[in-house]
Amino acid sequence: MAVPKCKVSKARRDTRRSNVWKLEVPGLTKCPNCGKFTTSHRACKSCGFYKGREVIAVKAD
């Protein structure tokens, strides 16, 4: 059976369990077509463009 060799302190245990290493905000870039912020490598939700061409038909308000 797996048995701990020595006690792990509360600080070390909690540091391991914490989410300190994760990014707080995903990488956002400006859309070259409309200028709104969008996630990288995804089509823009506001204009529907990706890599300079329209891939999603977006309804105009």
Secondary structure, DSSP 8 states (H G I E B T S, - for coil): ----SS---HHHHHHHHS-TTS-SS--EEE-TTT--EEETTS--TTT-EETTEE-S-----
